[in-house]
Amino acid sequence: MAARRVERTVTTTTTPGGRQTRATSRMAEGGEEVVVVKQGMGLGDAMGIVTFLLLIAAIVLTDYMLGKHYGSGLFFKP
C-alpha cells in the first residue's frame, strides 16, 4: 500500500510595526498531495533469494563431494 505524505507549511506575515499576524496554512488553500510509491525489492526479499541460492549451491557441492569421493552421489557418479 502506498504511503501518502502531505506537505504542510505555515506562513506568517509581519506588519510594518514588526508585529506578526495570524499564521495561515496552505492546506486551507487546497495543497497538493504527494504520493510516495515504493519500488524495487526490499531487504527481506533479497535475503530470501540469496538464502535460496546458497542452499541450492550447498546441496550441489555436497552431492559432488559424495559422488567423487564415495561413489554415492545423485548427480555426480564416477
Order of alpha helices (4+ residues) and beta strands (2+ residues): beta-beta-beta-beta-alpha
